[in-house]
């Protein structure tokens, strides 16, 4: 649990480094809280929406659900926006990359959005095609950033600080051995 809430303790700390464990436990914490708040929003009628559908056609067995949050989920998302960005920047620092790399997928997606709007308004299919290619490039960039999030940090100090694995308090290190 300590690792899940560590980014809240380091709320707006953009310097330093964060281990993979801190980053992914934070992601797990957000998924669990977001799921619970989405259900709570739907139950309390606060704008949430939960559906479940089962497909029972012959030869086709499957089920899926749709959960969309309401007021509580949106407040939580807004409250954790800064720690989300901060832990992502620190995770990039751990791999010896600038925190600005988290914006990499945004560049082609903004181009794709602008090109798609321009192509739709003008009826020019070439511009729309450029938008599609840019959207694909944004997807590839997002996968690249995901790979960096999964990559082990640099061993020892780097230009962003000391190795977070060597900075673990003794009692916490013994807990997770």
N, C-alpha and C positions, 0 to 999 in steps of 0.2 A: 504494500500500500504506500510505503514511503516513496517509492519510485514514481507512483502514479501522480502524486500531488507535488512532487519536487518542482515542476515548472510553475506551479502557483506560488511557491515560496520565492522563486526567482522570476516573479511576474514580468517585469520589464527589463530584465538583464540581457542585453544583446551581446555583451562581450563574454569571452570565455568559451568553454567547450561543453558539449553534452554527449554522453555515451548513447549507444544504440538502445540500451535498456531503458534509459530515461525517456528517450523519444518514443519508443514503441509502447511503453507502459502508459505514457500520456495519451497516445492515440487510442489504446484500449479503454482507458478511463473515459475519454470523450464519447466513444461509441456506446459504452454501457450507460453513461448518464444521459446521453442523447436519446437512446432507445427508451429508457425509463421515463424521461420527460415527455417524449412523443406519445407514449401510452397514457400518461397522466393527463396531458393536454386533451387527448381524444376522450378520455373518460369524464373529464370535468367540462367538456364543451368549450374549451378555450381556443378553438380554431384548429385543433389537431384533427387529423383524418387517419383512420386505420381501417383497412379493408383486408379481407382474406378471401381468396377464391380457390376452389379446387376444380381441377379439370378431370372429368371422369369419362372421357370419350373412350370407346373401345380401342385398345392398343396404346392408349395415351394416359399415363398416370403422372400427375404432377400437382404441385400446389405452389402458390406464391402469395405474397402479401405486400401491401403497400402501407407504409407508415410515414406520415408527414407531420412534422411538429407544428405547434401553434405558439402561443405567447411565451410559455415557459421555455420551450426549446429555443426560441429566437433570443430570449434574454440570456440564456446560457451561452449560446453561440457568440453573442456580442461580448459577454463577459470574458470569454476565453480567447478572444481574437488576438489580443496582445501577447499572452503567453504562447499561443500557437506560433505566431511569427517569431517570437524570441527563441523558443526551443528549436525551431527549424533553422534559424540563423546559427545558433550554437552547434547544431548537428553538422551543418556545413563546415563550421570552423573546426570541428573535430576531424574532418577529412581533409583539412588544410586548404579549404576553399573559402572564398569570400561569401558572406551571407547573401549578397546580391544574386547569387545563382538560383535562389528559390524563385526568382521572378522569370527565369528562363522560359517556362512554358507560356507565360503571359504575352510575350512579344509576338510570336506567330498567331496566337489566338486573337489578339487585338487586330492584327492585319487581316485575319480571316473574317472577323466580324465586320470590319470596315468594307472589305471587298464584297462580302455577301450582301450587305446593305446597298452598296453602290451598284452591284450587278443586278440586284432585284429591282432597284429604282430605274435603272437605265435599260434593263432588258438585255444587257450584254452578257452573253454566256461565258466569254473569255474571262471577264472579271470574276464571275461566279466560280469558274474553274480555279482561278488563282486563290480564291477564298477557301476552296476545298483542299487545295494543296497546302495552304498555310495551316488549316485546321489539322491536317495529318502531321505536319511538322510540329505543331503544338503538342499533339499526342505523343510523338516520339520524344520530344523534350521532357514531357512529364514522366515518361518511363525512365529517362536518363536521371532525372532528379530523384526518382524513387530508388534507383540503383545506388545512387550516392547516399541516400538515407540508410540503405542496408549495408553499405560498405563499412568495414572496420575503420576506426579512427587511426590516426598516425600514432605510432608508439613513441612515447617520450614527448617532450615539449615541442610545440610548433610555434608559428608566428602569432597564434591566437591564445596561447597560454600553455599551462602544464597539462599533462596527460590526466584526464579525469579518473582513470582507473587507479592512478597512483595517489589521488587526492581523497580516496574513500576513507571515511572515518573507520577506525579499527573495529568498533562494535557492529557497524553496518556491514563491513566486509566479512566478518565472521558469520553474520546472519545468512548471507547469500553464497557461502562457500559450498 
